[in-house]
Amino acid sequence: MQKATIQLETLTCPSCLQKIDKAVKALEGVDKESVEVLFNSSKVKVNYDEEKTSIEEIEKAITALGYEVLKSRVKAL
């Protein structure tokens, strides 16, 4: 398992948070219990199985919604 912290552009509304949460949880290999979208700091924290998905796939799911990913940090659990 990998643990990722993804820094996004500033989130402006609570519905943004719900859209991102739903999109990330829909990906295969993502630990749904670990998904945390932090509104005030505009970050997404997530644990995922690198054999089923990748940080690029998670970023792509977020950018597909129209949110810019500024940077990602990944470390092994």
KETORLUM-499511 format. One record per residue: residue number from 1; residue in three letters; x, y, z of N, C-alpha, C in turn. Coordinates in Angstrom, 2 decimals. Example, Ala and Ser with C-alpha at 12.3 -4.5 7.8 and 13.67 -1.06 7.14 Angstrom:
BEGIN
<pt><k>1</k><r>ala</r><n_east>13.19</n_east><n_north>-5.69</n_north><n_up>7.80</n_up><ca_east>12.30</ca_east><ca_north>-4.50</ca_north><ca_up>7.80</ca_up><c_east>13.20</c_east><c_north>-3.30</c_north><c_up>7.80</c_up></pt>
<pt><k>2</k><r>ser</r><n_east>12.85</n_east><n_north>-2.25</n_north><n_up>7.08</n_up><ca_east>13.67</ca_east><ca_north>-1.06</ca_north><ca_up>7.14</ca_up><c_east>12.90</c_east><c_north>0.03</c_north><c_up>7.87</c_up></pt>
end
This chain:
BEGIN
<pt><k>1</k><r>met</r><n_east>0.84</n_east><n_north>-1.20</n_north><n_up>0.00</n_up><ca_east>0.00</ca_east><ca_north>0.00</ca_north><ca_up>0.00</ca_up><c_east>0.88</c_east><c_north>1.25</c_north><c_up>0.00</c_up></pt>
<pt><k>2</k><r>gln</r><n_east>0.35</n_east><n_north>2.27</n_north><n_up>-0.64</n_up><ca_east>1.01</ca_east><ca_north>3.56</ca_north><ca_up>-0.67</ca_up><c_east>0.09</c_east><c_north>4.59</c_north><c_up>-0.02</c_up></pt>
<pt><k>3</k><r>lys</r><n_east>0.70</n_east><n_north>5.60</n_north><n_up>0.57</n_up><ca_east>-0.07</ca_east><ca_north>6.69</ca_north><ca_up>1.16</ca_up><c_east>0.28</c_east><c_north>7.95</c_north><c_up>0.38</c_up></pt>
<pt><k>4</k><r>ala</r><n_east>-0.74</n_east><n_north>8.62</n_north><n_up>-0.14</n_up><ca_east>-0.50</ca_east><ca_north>9.82</ca_north><ca_up>-0.94</ca_up><c_east>-1.15</c_east><c_north>11.04</c_north><c_up>-0.32</c_up></pt>
<pt><k>5</k><r>thr</r><n_east>-0.46</n_east><n_north>12.17</n_north><n_up>-0.43</n_up><ca_east>-1.02</ca_east><ca_north>13.46</ca_north><ca_up>-0.07</ca_up><c_east>-0.96</c_east><c_north>14.29</c_north><c_up>-1.34</c_up></pt>
<pt><k>6</k><r>ile</r><n_east>-2.11</n_east><n_north>14.74</n_north><n_up>-1.80</n_up><ca_east>-2.20</ca_east><ca_north>15.47</ca_north><ca_up>-3.05</ca_up><c_east>-2.62</c_east><c_north>16.91</c_north><c_up>-2.75</c_up></pt>
<pt><k>7</k><r>gln</r><n_east>-1.78</n_east><n_north>17.85</n_north><n_up>-3.16</n_up><ca_east>-2.09</ca_east><ca_north>19.27</ca_north><ca_up>-2.95</ca_up><c_east>-2.84</c_east><c_north>19.79</c_north><c_up>-4.17</c_up></pt>
<pt><k>8</k><r>leu</r><n_east>-4.01</n_east><n_north>20.35</n_north><n_up>-3.94</n_up><ca_east>-4.83</ca_east><ca_north>20.88</ca_north><ca_up>-5.02</ca_up><c_east>-4.82</c_east><c_north>22.40</c_north><c_up>-5.00</c_up></pt>
<pt><k>9</k><r>glu</r><n_east>-5.34</n_east><n_north>22.98</n_north><n_up>-6.11</n_up><ca_east>-5.59</ca_east><ca_north>24.42</ca_north><ca_up>-6.09</ca_up><c_east>-6.63</c_east><c_north>24.67</c_north><c_up>-4.99</c_up></pt>
<pt><k>10</k><r>thr</r><n_east>-6.80</n_east><n_north>25.91</n_north><n_up>-4.60</n_up><ca_east>-7.71</ca_east><ca_north>26.24</ca_north><ca_up>-3.51</ca_up><c_east>-9.14</c_east><c_north>25.79</c_north><c_up>-3.84</c_up></pt>
<pt><k>11</k><r>leu</r><n_east>-9.73</n_east><n_north>25.04</n_north><n_up>-2.92</n_up><ca_east>-11.11</ca_east><ca_north>24.59</ca_north><ca_up>-3.07</ca_up><c_east>-12.03</c_east><c_north>25.72</c_north><c_up>-2.60</c_up></pt>
<pt><k>12</k><r>thr</r><n_east>-13.09</n_east><n_north>25.96</n_north><n_up>-3.37</n_up><ca_east>-13.93</ca_east><ca_north>27.12</ca_north><ca_up>-3.07</ca_up><c_east>-15.29</c_east><c_north>26.76</c_north><c_up>-2.51</c_up></pt>
<pt><k>13</k><r>cys</r><n_east>-15.71</n_east><n_north>25.51</n_north><n_up>-2.63</n_up><ca_east>-17.05</ca_east><ca_north>25.18</ca_north><ca_up>-2.12</ca_up><c_east>-17.10</c_east><c_north>23.75</c_north><c_up>-1.60</c_up></pt>
<pt><k>14</k><r>pro</r><n_east>-17.97</n_east><n_north>23.51</n_north><n_up>-0.63</n_up><ca_east>-18.10</ca_east><ca_north>22.16</ca_north><ca_up>-0.08</ca_up><c_east>-18.51</c_east><c_north>21.11</c_north><c_up>-1.10</c_up></pt>
<pt><k>15</k><r>ser</r><n_east>-19.23</n_east><n_north>21.51</n_north><n_up>-2.15</n_up><ca_east>-19.62</ca_east><ca_north>20.51</ca_north><ca_up>-3.15</ca_up><c_east>-18.41</c_east><c_north>20.02</c_north><c_up>-3.95</c_up></pt>
<pt><k>16</k><r>cys</r><n_east>-17.37</n_east><n_north>20.87</n_north><n_up>-4.06</n_up><ca_east>-16.12</ca_east><ca_north>20.45</ca_north><ca_up>-4.71</ca_up><c_east>-15.56</c_east><c_north>19.24</c_north><c_up>-3.95</c_up></pt>
<pt><k>17</k><r>leu</r><n_east>-15.57</n_east><n_north>19.38</n_north><n_up>-2.65</n_up><ca_east>-15.06</ca_east><ca_north>18.36</ca_north><ca_up>-1.75</ca_up><c_east>-15.79</c_east><c_north>17.03</c_north><c_up>-1.97</c_up></pt>
<pt><k>18</k><r>gln</r><n_east>-17.10</n_east><n_north>17.08</n_north><n_up>-2.08</n_up><ca_east>-17.88</ca_east><ca_north>15.86</ca_north><ca_up>-2.27</ca_up><c_east>-17.60</c_east><c_north>15.22</c_north><c_up>-3.62</c_up></pt>
<pt><k>19</k><r>lys</r><n_east>-17.45</n_east><n_north>16.04</n_north><n_up>-4.66</n_up><ca_east>-17.17</ca_east><ca_north>15.50</ca_north><ca_up>-6.00</ca_up><c_east>-15.82</c_east><c_north>14.78</c_north><c_up>-6.03</c_up></pt>
<pt><k>20</k><r>ile</r><n_east>-14.82</n_east><n_north>15.41</n_north><n_up>-5.42</n_up><ca_east>-13.48</ca_east><ca_north>14.82</ca_north><ca_up>-5.40</ca_up><c_east>-13.49</c_east><c_north>13.52</c_north><c_up>-4.58</c_up></pt>
<pt><k>21</k><r>asp</r><n_east>-14.13</n_east><n_north>13.56</n_north><n_up>-3.43</n_up><ca_east>-14.25</ca_east><ca_north>12.40</ca_north><ca_up>-2.55</ca_up><c_east>-14.87</c_east><c_north>11.22</c_north><c_up>-3.31</c_up></pt>
<pt><k>22</k><r>lys</r><n_east>-15.94</n_east><n_north>11.48</n_north><n_up>-4.00</n_up><ca_east>-16.66</ca_east><ca_north>10.44</ca_north><ca_up>-4.74</ca_up><c_east>-15.81</c_east><c_north>9.87</c_north><c_up>-5.88</c_up></pt>
<pt><k>23</k><r>ala</r><n_east>-15.13</n_east><n_north>10.76</n_north><n_up>-6.62</n_up><ca_east>-14.31</ca_east><ca_north>10.33</ca_north><ca_up>-7.76</ca_up><c_east>-13.14</c_east><c_north>9.46</c_north><c_up>-7.31</c_up></pt>
<pt><k>24</k><r>val</r><n_east>-12.48</n_east><n_north>9.86</n_north><n_up>-6.23</n_up><ca_east>-11.32</ca_east><ca_north>9.09</ca_north><ca_up>-5.73</ca_up><c_east>-11.78</c_east><c_north>7.74</c_north><c_up>-5.19</c_up></pt>
<pt><k>25</k><r>lys</r><n_east>-12.88</n_east><n_north>7.73</n_north><n_up>-4.45</n_up><ca_east>-13.39</ca_east><ca_north>6.47</ca_north><ca_up>-3.89</ca_up><c_east>-13.86</c_east><c_north>5.51</c_north><c_up>-4.97</c_up></pt>
<pt><k>26</k><r>ala</r><n_east>-14.21</n_east><n_north>6.02</n_north><n_up>-6.15</n_up><ca_east>-14.69</ca_east><ca_north>5.16</ca_north><ca_up>-7.23</ca_up><c_east>-13.56</c_east><c_north>4.39</c_north><c_up>-7.91</c_up></pt>
<pt><k>27</k><r>leu</r><n_east>-12.32</n_east><n_north>4.77</n_north><n_up>-7.68</n_up><ca_east>-11.19</ca_east><ca_north>4.10</ca_north><ca_up>-8.33</ca_up><c_east>-10.90</c_east><c_north>2.75</c_north><c_up>-7.68</c_up></pt>
<pt><k>28</k><r>glu</r><n_east>-10.59</n_east><n_north>1.78</n_north><n_up>-8.51</n_up><ca_east>-10.23</ca_east><ca_north>0.46</ca_north><ca_up>-8.00</ca_up><c_east>-8.86</c_east><c_north>0.54</c_north><c_up>-7.33</c_up></pt>
<pt><k>29</k><r>gly</r><n_east>-8.72</n_east><n_north>-0.12</n_north><n_up>-6.19</n_up><ca_east>-7.44</ca_east><ca_north>-0.14</ca_north><ca_up>-5.50</ca_up><c_east>-7.31</c_east><c_north>0.93</c_north><c_up>-4.43</c_up></pt>
<pt><k>30</k><r>val</r><n_east>-8.28</n_east><n_north>1.84</n_north><n_up>-4.37</n_up><ca_east>-8.24</ca_east><ca_north>2.89</ca_north><ca_up>-3.35</ca_up><c_east>-8.91</c_east><c_north>2.38</c_north><c_up>-2.08</c_up></pt>
<pt><k>31</k><r>asp</r><n_east>-8.23</n_east><n_north>2.60</n_north><n_up>-0.94</n_up><ca_east>-8.81</ca_east><ca_north>2.24</ca_north><ca_up>0.35</ca_up><c_east>-9.85</c_east><c_north>3.32</c_north><c_up>0.70</c_up></pt>
<pt><k>32</k><r>lys</r><n_east>-11.11</n_east><n_north>2.99</n_north><n_up>0.49</n_up><ca_east>-12.19</ca_east><ca_north>3.98</ca_north><ca_up>0.63</ca_up><c_east>-12.25</c_east><c_north>4.60</c_north><c_up>2.02</c_up></pt>
<pt><k>33</k><r>glu</r><n_east>-11.91</n_east><n_north>3.82</n_north><n_up>3.04</n_up><ca_east>-11.93</ca_east><ca_north>4.33</ca_north><ca_up>4.42</ca_up><c_east>-10.87</c_east><c_north>5.40</c_north><c_up>4.64</c_up></pt>
<pt><k>34</k><r>ser</r><n_east>-9.80</n_east><n_north>5.37</n_north><n_up>3.83</n_up><ca_east>-8.69</ca_east><ca_north>6.29</ca_north><ca_up>4.05</ca_up><c_east>-8.84</c_east><c_north>7.63</c_north><c_up>3.34</c_up></pt>
<pt><k>35</k><r>val</r><n_east>-9.80</n_east><n_north>7.72</n_north><n_up>2.41</n_up><ca_east>-9.94</ca_east><ca_north>8.95</ca_north><ca_up>1.62</ca_up><c_east>-10.39</c_east><c_north>10.11</c_north><c_up>2.51</c_up></pt>
<pt><k>36</k><r>glu</r><n_east>-9.60</n_east><n_north>11.18</n_north><n_up>2.46</n_up><ca_east>-9.87</ca_east><ca_north>12.36</ca_north><ca_up>3.27</ca_up><c_east>-9.63</c_east><c_north>13.58</c_north><c_up>2.39</c_up></pt>
<pt><k>37</k><r>val</r><n_east>-10.67</n_east><n_north>14.36</n_north><n_up>2.15</n_up><ca_east>-10.52</ca_east><ca_north>15.59</ca_north><ca_up>1.38</ca_up><c_east>-10.59</c_east><c_north>16.73</c_north><c_up>2.39</c_up></pt>
<pt><k>38</k><r>leu</r><n_east>-9.49</n_east><n_north>17.46</n_north><n_up>2.49</n_up><ca_east>-9.39</ca_east><ca_north>18.53</ca_north><ca_up>3.49</ca_up><c_east>-9.69</c_east><c_north>19.87</c_north><c_up>2.82</c_up></pt>
<pt><k>39</k><r>phe</r><n_east>-10.83</n_east><n_north>20.44</n_north><n_up>3.16</n_up><ca_east>-11.30</ca_east><ca_north>21.66</ca_north><ca_up>2.51</ca_up><c_east>-10.37</c_east><c_north>22.85</c_north><c_up>2.78</c_up></pt>
<pt><k>40</k><r>asn</r><n_east>-10.03</n_east><n_north>23.09</n_north><n_up>4.04</n_up><ca_east>-9.25</ca_east><ca_north>24.28</ca_north><ca_up>4.40</ca_up><c_east>-7.84</c_east><c_north>24.28</c_north><c_up>3.83</c_up></pt>
<pt><k>41</k><r>ser</r><n_east>-7.22</n_east><n_north>23.11</n_north><n_up>3.75</n_up><ca_east>-5.86</ca_east><ca_north>23.06</ca_north><ca_up>3.21</ca_up><c_east>-5.83</c_east><c_north>22.62</c_north><c_up>1.75</c_up></pt>
<pt><k>42</k><r>ser</r><n_east>-6.99</n_east><n_north>22.32</n_north><n_up>1.18</n_up><ca_east>-7.10</ca_east><ca_north>21.89</ca_north><ca_up>-0.23</ca_up><c_east>-6.20</c_east><c_north>20.69</c_north><c_up>-0.53</c_up></pt>
<pt><k>43</k><r>lys</r><n_east>-6.30</n_east><n_north>19.69</n_north><n_up>0.34</n_up><ca_east>-5.50</ca_east><ca_north>18.47</ca_north><ca_up>0.16</ca_up><c_east>-6.39</c_east><c_north>17.25</c_north><c_up>0.12</c_up></pt>
<pt><k>44</k><r>val</r><n_east>-5.88</n_east><n_north>16.22</n_north><n_up>-0.55</n_up><ca_east>-6.55</ca_east><ca_north>14.92</ca_north><ca_up>-0.55</ca_up><c_east>-5.54</c_east><c_north>13.94</c_north><c_up>0.02</c_up></pt>
<pt><k>45</k><r>lys</r><n_east>-5.96</n_east><n_north>13.19</n_north><n_up>1.03</n_up><ca_east>-5.11</ca_east><ca_north>12.14</ca_north><ca_up>1.58</ca_up><c_east>-5.77</c_east><c_north>10.82</c_north><c_up>1.26</c_up></pt>
<pt><k>46</k><r>val</r><n_east>-4.97</n_east><n_north>9.87</n_north><n_up>0.78</n_up><ca_east>-5.54</ca_east><ca_north>8.60</ca_north><ca_up>0.35</ca_up><c_east>-4.50</c_east><c_north>7.49</c_north><c_up>0.44</c_up></pt>
<pt><k>47</k><r>asn</r><n_east>-4.95</n_east><n_north>6.29</n_north><n_up>0.80</n_up><ca_east>-4.11</ca_east><ca_north>5.10</ca_north><ca_up>0.75</ca_up><c_east>-4.61</c_east><c_north>4.26</c_north><c_up>-0.43</c_up></pt>
<pt><k>48</k><r>tyr</r><n_east>-3.68</n_east><n_north>3.69</n_north><n_up>-1.17</n_up><ca_east>-4.09</ca_east><ca_north>2.89</ca_north><ca_up>-2.33</ca_up><c_east>-3.12</c_east><c_north>1.76</c_north><c_up>-2.60</c_up></pt>
<pt><k>49</k><r>asp</r><n_east>-3.60</n_east><n_north>0.75</n_north><n_up>-3.29</n_up><ca_east>-2.82</ca_east><ca_north>-0.42</ca_north><ca_up>-3.67</ca_up><c_east>-2.18</c_east><c_north>-0.13</c_north><c_up>-5.02</c_up></pt>
<pt><k>50</k><r>glu</r><n_east>-0.86</n_east><n_north>0.02</n_north><n_up>-5.03</n_up><ca_east>-0.16</ca_east><ca_north>0.41</ca_north><ca_up>-6.26</ca_up><c_east>-0.21</c_east><c_north>-0.66</c_north><c_up>-7.35</c_up></pt>
<pt><k>51</k><r>glu</r><n_east>-0.66</n_east><n_north>-1.86</n_north><n_up>-7.00</n_up><ca_east>-0.80</ca_east><ca_north>-2.90</ca_north><ca_up>-8.02</ca_up><c_east>-2.13</c_east><c_north>-2.76</c_north><c_up>-8.78</c_up></pt>
<pt><k>52</k><r>lys</r><n_east>-3.07</n_east><n_north>-2.00</n_north><n_up>-8.21</n_up><ca_east>-4.38</ca_east><ca_north>-1.85</ca_north><ca_up>-8.85</ca_up><c_east>-4.60</c_east><c_north>-0.46</c_north><c_up>-9.44</c_up></pt>
<pt><k>53</k><r>thr</r><n_east>-3.92</n_east><n_north>0.55</n_north><n_up>-8.88</n_up><ca_east>-4.04</ca_east><ca_north>1.91</ca_north><ca_up>-9.41</ca_up><c_east>-2.74</c_east><c_north>2.64</c_north><c_up>-9.14</c_up></pt>
<pt><k>54</k><r>ser</r><n_east>-2.62</n_east><n_north>3.85</n_north><n_up>-9.66</n_up><ca_east>-1.39</ca_east><ca_north>4.62</ca_north><ca_up>-9.50</ca_up><c_east>-1.73</c_east><c_north>6.05</c_north><c_up>-9.09</c_up></pt>
<pt><k>55</k><r>ile</r><n_east>-0.73</n_east><n_north>6.78</n_north><n_up>-8.64</n_up><ca_east>-0.95</ca_east><ca_north>8.17</ca_north><ca_up>-8.27</ca_up><c_east>-1.42</c_east><c_north>8.96</c_north><c_up>-9.50</c_up></pt>
<pt><k>56</k><r>glu</r><n_east>-0.92</n_east><n_north>8.57</n_north><n_up>-10.68</n_up><ca_east>-1.33</ca_east><ca_north>9.25</ca_north><ca_up>-11.92</ca_up><c_east>-2.82</c_east><c_north>9.07</c_north><c_up>-12.18</c_up></pt>
<pt><k>57</k><r>glu</r><n_east>-3.33</n_east><n_north>7.86</n_north><n_up>-11.91</n_up><ca_east>-4.76</ca_east><ca_north>7.59</ca_north><ca_up>-12.11</ca_up><c_east>-5.61</c_east><c_north>8.42</c_north><c_up>-11.14</c_up></pt>
<pt><k>58</k><r>ile</r><n_east>-5.14</n_east><n_north>8.52</n_north><n_up>-9.91</n_up><ca_east>-5.87</ca_east><ca_north>9.30</ca_north><ca_up>-8.91</ca_up><c_east>-5.87</c_east><c_north>10.78</c_north><c_up>-9.31</c_up></pt>
<pt><k>59</k><r>glu</r><n_east>-4.70</n_east><n_north>11.27</n_north><n_up>-9.73</n_up><ca_east>-4.60</ca_east><ca_north>12.67</ca_north><ca_up>-10.18</ca_up><c_east>-5.51</c_east><c_north>12.92</c_north><c_up>-11.38</c_up></pt>
<pt><k>60</k><r>lys</r><n_east>-5.53</n_east><n_north>11.94</n_north><n_up>-12.31</n_up><ca_east>-6.35</ca_east><ca_north>12.09</ca_north><ca_up>-13.51</ca_up><c_east>-7.84</c_east><c_north>12.18</c_north><c_up>-13.16</c_up></pt>
<pt><k>61</k><r>ala</r><n_east>-8.27</n_east><n_north>11.40</n_north><n_up>-12.17</n_up><ca_east>-9.67</ca_east><ca_north>11.43</ca_north><ca_up>-11.73</ca_up><c_east>-10.03</c_east><c_north>12.82</c_north><c_up>-11.17</c_up></pt>
<pt><k>62</k><r>ile</r><n_east>-9.07</n_east><n_north>13.44</n_north><n_up>-10.49</n_up><ca_east>-9.30</ca_east><ca_north>14.76</ca_north><ca_up>-9.90</ca_up><c_east>-9.27</c_east><c_north>15.84</c_north><c_up>-10.99</c_up></pt>
<pt><k>63</k><r>thr</r><n_east>-8.28</n_east><n_north>15.78</n_north><n_up>-11.89</n_up><ca_east>-8.19</ca_east><ca_north>16.81</ca_north><ca_up>-12.94</ca_up><c_east>-9.35</c_east><c_north>16.70</c_north><c_up>-13.92</c_up></pt>
<pt><k>64</k><r>ala</r><n_east>-9.90</n_east><n_north>15.49</n_north><n_up>-14.09</n_up><ca_east>-11.05</ca_east><ca_north>15.31</ca_north><ca_up>-14.98</ca_up><c_east>-12.27</c_east><c_north>16.08</c_north><c_up>-14.48</c_up></pt>
<pt><k>65</k><r>leu</r><n_east>-12.29</n_east><n_north>16.35</n_north><n_up>-13.17</n_up><ca_east>-13.39</ca_east><ca_north>17.12</ca_north><ca_up>-12.58</ca_up><c_east>-13.16</c_east><c_north>18.63</c_north><c_up>-12.74</c_up></pt>
<pt><k>66</k><r>gly</r><n_east>-11.95</n_east><n_north>19.00</n_north><n_up>-13.19</n_up><ca_east>-11.65</ca_east><ca_north>20.41</ca_north><ca_up>-13.39</ca_up><c_east>-10.84</c_east><c_north>21.05</c_north><c_up>-12.27</c_up></pt>
<pt><k>67</k><r>tyr</r><n_east>-10.26</n_east><n_north>20.22</n_north><n_up>-11.40</n_up><ca_east>-9.43</ca_east><ca_north>20.74</ca_north><ca_up>-10.31</ca_up><c_east>-7.97</c_east><c_north>20.51</c_north><c_up>-10.63</c_up></pt>
<pt><k>68</k><r>glu</r><n_east>-7.15</n_east><n_north>21.52</n_north><n_up>-10.39</n_up><ca_east>-5.74</ca_east><ca_north>21.41</ca_north><ca_up>-10.71</ca_up><c_east>-4.98</c_east><c_north>20.75</c_north><c_up>-9.56</c_up></pt>
<pt><k>69</k><r>val</r><n_east>-4.15</n_east><n_north>19.77</n_north><n_up>-9.91</n_up><ca_east>-3.28</ca_east><ca_north>19.12</ca_north><ca_up>-8.93</ca_up><c_east>-1.95</c_east><c_north>19.87</c_north><c_up>-8.95</c_up></pt>
<pt><k>70</k><r>leu</r><n_east>-1.56</n_east><n_north>20.44</n_north><n_up>-7.82</n_up><ca_east>-0.32</ca_east><ca_north>21.20</ca_north><ca_up>-7.76</ca_up><c_east>0.88</c_east><c_north>20.28</c_north><c_up>-7.53</c_up></pt>
<pt><k>71</k><r>lys</r><n_east>0.76</n_east><n_north>19.36</n_north><n_up>-6.59</n_up><ca_east>1.84</ca_east><ca_north>18.39</ca_north><ca_up>-6.36</ca_up><c_east>1.30</c_east><c_north>17.22</c_north><c_up>-5.56</c_up></pt>
<pt><k>72</k><r>ser</r><n_east>2.03</n_east><n_north>16.11</n_north><n_up>-5.67</n_up><ca_east>1.65</ca_east><ca_north>14.91</ca_north><ca_up>-4.92</ca_up><c_east>2.87</c_east><c_north>14.36</c_north><c_up>-4.21</c_up></pt>
<pt><k>73</k><r>arg</r><n_east>2.63</n_east><n_north>13.84</n_north><n_up>-3.03</n_up><ca_east>3.70</ca_east><ca_north>13.19</ca_north><ca_up>-2.27</ca_up><c_east>3.22</c_east><c_north>11.79</c_north><c_up>-1.94</c_up></pt>
<pt><k>74</k><r>val</r><n_east>4.05</n_east><n_north>10.81</n_north><n_up>-2.26</n_up><ca_east>3.67</ca_east><ca_north>9.41</ca_north><ca_up>-2.05</ca_up><c_east>4.74</c_east><c_north>8.73</c_north><c_up>-1.20</c_up></pt>
<pt><k>75</k><r>lys</r><n_east>4.29</n_east><n_north>7.95</n_north><n_up>-0.23</n_up><ca_east>5.24</ca_east><ca_north>7.13</ca_north><ca_up>0.53</ca_up><c_east>4.63</c_east><c_north>5.77</c_north><c_up>0.82</c_up></pt>
<pt><k>76</k><r>ala</r><n_east>5.47</n_east><n_north>4.78</n_north><n_up>0.96</n_up><ca_east>5.00</ca_east><ca_north>3.42</ca_north><ca_up>1.23</ca_up><c_east>4.49</c_east><c_north>3.34</c_north><c_up>2.66</c_up></pt>
<pt><k>77</k><r>leu</r><n_east>3.46</n_east><n_north>2.52</n_north><n_up>2.85</n_up><ca_east>2.92</ca_east><ca_north>2.31</ca_north><ca_up>4.20</ca_up><c_east>3.61</c_east><c_north>1.14</c_north><c_up>4.86</c_up></pt>
end
